[in-house]
């Protein structure tokens, strides 16, 4: 029997190797699920903790503490435009360091049209120097191979170069985490341009975990990710079967077929489980068994 795209093992060693050193993402409210994945996740796996407007710092902090206790590497998001003051940022960074030994963060601008405090964007927060002051050694920043629905491409590239220079001047290690996508072609083209512009930082490609197609399309619309019928077919999604589960196998196979380290640099994966880390981790284990 032919296996569906969500469960068919990847067919080449290079494709399987992409699944090494992956990272995951979760919201603070998903922290109770961490106990269930303890035996599934590789110890030391980076686990990004989102900065949602309807969650409080205390909930994010407790999620980081729980992840650290489970042997994972919590990476809290800092949404610059949602932070109300320098005092608030200092307090949060101090608690993260003291209670969860945080040395990594993911700095994003955040969505509000007007900043809640003094930080207009991710660059403004990075330039304060507060991250190093509170023991942050490694910083993640955003990348957009598919573009951004509200920001011109030239502005995205300029911001990426500005953050690269600021982080390099401050001595931070850093990596780029991209939005999730469905099509390997723009990802590979974006990686090639990134290296041509002398940005050599490791890149984590955003990948949707195996999830119901209806939910997948809803998240894509919310995140402004391009999802035309043609692209979805290449990803393995059947629009006539919206309650099937779609997995990233076809995308990862296409990426692995096209990746060339000399042209594309160091590339890893960042999984968006959309609320089901256990299913995502079991999918990864099935590919590497």
N, C-alpha and C positions, 0 to 999 in steps of 0.2 A: 504494500500500500504506500502511495506517495505521502510523505509527511507535509503538513502545512508549513508555510514560510516561517511561522512563529517558533516551530520546534525543530526544523531541519538543521542538522549540525553543519557548521561552516566547513567548506571543502578544502581549504588550503592552510598549511602551517602558518603563513603570514597572517591570514584572517584570524586564526585562533590566537596568535601572539598579540593581536590588538586587545584582547580581553584581559591581558595581564596589566596589573597596576591601574585598574579602573577606579573611578570615584562615583559617589552616589549623592543624591539630593533628597532632603526631606523637610517638612514643616515641623515646627515645635509641637504641634498637636499629635504628631505621629510618634513621639518619643516612647509611648507605652509599647509600641510594636518592636522596639529594639531587642527585647529579650528573645523574641521569636526568631530573630535572624542571627543570633550569636553564633550558632554552629555553621551558618552559611557564608557569612562575610569573612574575608581574609583579614586577620588582625592587622591593624595599621591602615586599613582602607580609609581614605579621606571621605568624610561625610559632611557635605555642605548643609547648613541650616539656614533656611530662607528667612527673610526679614519682611513678614507680611504686616499690613496695616492693622489687622484685627487681632494681632498677638502682641503681648507685652514683653519687655526685655527679660522679665523674670522667667517667663515660659521658655524663651530662647536659651537663657542661661541654664535652666534645668535640663533642657534637651542636650546641651553641650556637655554638662556634667554626666548625664546618663551615657552618652556616646563614649566619652572618655573612660568611664567605668567598664564599658563593654569591650574595651580594647580597640575601639575605632579612633580615627583622628578627626575630631570635630573641626569644621571650618565655618564659623559663623559669617553670615552675610552682614555687611554694613551698608545700608541704603542711605547715602549721603543726604538726600533731600528730605528724608523722614526724621533726621536727628535734630531735636529742637535746640540744642545748645552744646557748647564745648564741655560744660560741666556734665551734661548727660552722657556725652561720648566718653569722657574720662572715667566716669563712674562705671559704665558698662565694660570698658576695656579692662579696668582694674579687677572687676569681679570675674571676668572671663579668665584672666591670668591666674587669679588666686584660687578659683574653685575648679577650673577645668584645664589648667596649664596650657591655655591657648597660645599658639605661636603662629597660626595661620588665619587669615581672614580673606573673604572675597568682597571687594569694594565695588559697589555699583552706584549709579546715580539715583535710581528710584524713580517712580512714576509721577509723583505730584507735580502739577504745573508750576507751583510756587514752592520753594524750599520752606520747610517748617523752622529752619534755623539758619546758621551761618554758612552752610555748605551747599553751594550751587550744583556741584556735580562730584563725581568720584575723584577727579583731579584735585579739586579744592581740599577734599579731606586728606588725600595722600600728601599734599604739599604742607600740611600742618606739622608733619614730623611726629605726630602723636603715636603713630603705629609703632615705630621703633622705640619710643619712650616707654611703651607698655609691653615690650618684649616680643612684638610681632616681627618674625624673621621673613616669612613667606607671604606674598600677596597675590591673590588671583584678581584678574580684571576681565571684562567682557570682550567678546569678539562676535562679529555679525557677518558670516559668509553669505547669508541670504538678504543682507541689508536690514534696515529698520524702517517700519512704516511711517515714522514721524521725523527721522533724521536723515539728511542727505548723505550719500556715500562719502563725499569729500570731507564732510564734517566728522564722520565716523573714523576715517583714516587719520585725520589731523588729531583727534582726541586720543587715538591709540598711540601715535608717536609722542604726544605730550606726556602721557602716562608712562610710556617706556622710558623717556628721559628722566622724569621725576623719580621713578623707582630705582633706576640705575644710579642716579646721583646719590640717593639715600642708602645705597648698598643693600637693597632688598633683593632676595631671590623672587622671581615672579613667574607666573604662567598665565595663559589666556584660556578662558573657558567660553566656548561658543554657545549660542542659542541652539536648540535642537532643530534638526532638519530632516528631510526625507530623501534628498537627492545628492549623490556623491559629487557630481560635476562642479557645482558652485563651491563646494567645500575645498576640493582639490585646487581649483583656480585661485581661491582666496589664500590658501596656504602658500601657493607658489608666489603670489604677489607679496605676501608677508615676508617671505625669505628674501625676495628680490629687493625689498626695502630695508634690509639689514636688521630686521627684528627676528632674533634667533631664539626667543623664549619658547619653552615647551608649550604645546597647545593640547587642550582637552576638547575633543569634538563632542558636542552635545548630541545624545542619542536617546530617543524615546524607548523606555522599557516596553516589554510585551504588555499590551493593554487592549481593552475593547476598542474597536474601531470608532464607535460613536464618541467615546470619551477622548480618544486621540484627536479626532477632528475638532472637538470642542476646545481642547487645550491649544491646538494649533491656531484656531481663530483668535483666542484670547491673547496669545503671545505674538500675533502678527507674523506667523510663519507661513510662507507660501506653500499651498497644498492643492495645486491643480490636479485634475483627473489624471493627466499623463504622469506627473511626478508620483502620485499615489500608486499608480499601477507599477511603476518601477520599484516602489517600496514594498509592494506585495499586498496592497490594500484593495479589496473588492468593494466598491461603493454599493453594490447590490446586496452585500452581506454585512450590514453595519454592526451586527452583534457578534461577529467573529472576533477573534483575538489576532492582532497584528504584532509581529515581532521585527526587530531590526536586522535580521539575518541577511536579507538582500542588500541593504544599505552597507552593512559591514563588509560583505563580500566585495561589493563594488569599490569601497574605499581601499580595501587591502589590495585589490587588483591594480589600483591606480597609484598607490603611495610609493614614492621613491625617497628614501631618507636624504639623499643628496639635494633633492629639489624641495622637499616638504618639511624637513627637519624632524624633531622629536614630536610624535603624535600619540596621544593616549585617548581614552574614552571617558566621558562623564555621562552617567545614566540618569535620566529623569524617570523615576518609577511611577509618578502620578498616584501616590498613595498606596502602592503595593510593592514594597521593597522585597518581600519574600518571593513574589512571583518573578521579579527581575533577577534576583540572585539565583533562583533555581534555573532560570533560563541560561544564565552565564555558566553555571556548573554543568548543565547539559551539553554545552558547546565544548567544554574543556575536559570532559570526562574521558 
